């Protein structure tokens, strides 16, 4: 099974969808969850200013409430070298990607990324870009199903590598920008492949991409 090692098509499609779709704000945010405030801004009457960077005018809300997001919990089964452990690690990596977009925190993901992991490089660039714009992306979560899991061996080195393919259904995502705007991306699905290795430090991700 060949995984798209560049992974750019997935990242580009995600960013393009998040930034280009017009969305509506939630006028009644959940007041029970902790929030942080985004600066409010009146909508410009100049169409070249209002939403021009995104291709559509965003919904504006006064002091839009941005929910805070807790770091995902590491599954216990990740502590073992097995197909179950590899499959749990793959789903955990998806969770960490969503958490990084929401919080800017890649600490846990960095511990799993192998030095040559192109997927991790692109997630870093995506998170850095969001931070530079003053934007965050809050996801309602995801559901995943294992399409395939296998243990394979490098024909040259003989090293064992686990390949996991997940069918992922992402729930709705909301982008909050620095000007108080919000955009909602409706649920979508895709298949992702992960190349993982078990090491003395635990699972390491060598690459991931759209399968």
C-alpha positions, 0 to 999 in steps of 0.5 A: 500500500503506497501512502502519499508521503508528501501529504500535501493534497490532504493538508491543502484540501483541509486548509482550502476548505476551512478558509474558503467555505462561508459559515454561520456563527453559533449565536448561543455558544455553550456557556458551560464550557470554559472560553477565551474571548476573541477581539470583536470587529465590525464588518467592513463595507469594502468587499475587498477587505471583508473576507477577501483573504478567504474568498467569502465574507465570514460571519461576525460575532461580538467578542466571539467565544472560543471554547478551550480544548483539553489535550487528548488522553493517550490510550493505554493499549499504545503501551504495547507493540501489537496491531491494536497498539498501532491502530490506537496510535494512529487514531491518537495522532489524528486526535493530536493533529486536531488538538494542535490546530485548536491550541497550537500545542504540538508537544505530544505530537513531536514526541511521536514524530520521527525526524524524517516525517513529512506529515509532521513537517506539514502539521507544523507549518499549518499550526504556525500559519494559524498562529500567524493569522491569529486563528484557531480551528475547533473540531467537534471530534471524529470517528474512525474505523480500521480499514487495514492494519498490517505488519510489514518488513523493510526489504533492505534493513529487515526492520518491522513497520506497522501500516494502518489505514483508517477511514475517518469521519470528521465532525463539524469544525469551526475556524475562529479568526483574529477579527472575531469571525467564524466559519463552519466546515461541515462534516467530511470523511477521508481515508488516511494511512500511517507508517509506524514503528515500535521503538524502546520509547514507544510508537514513532510515526514515519509518515502519514497521508491520504490513502 
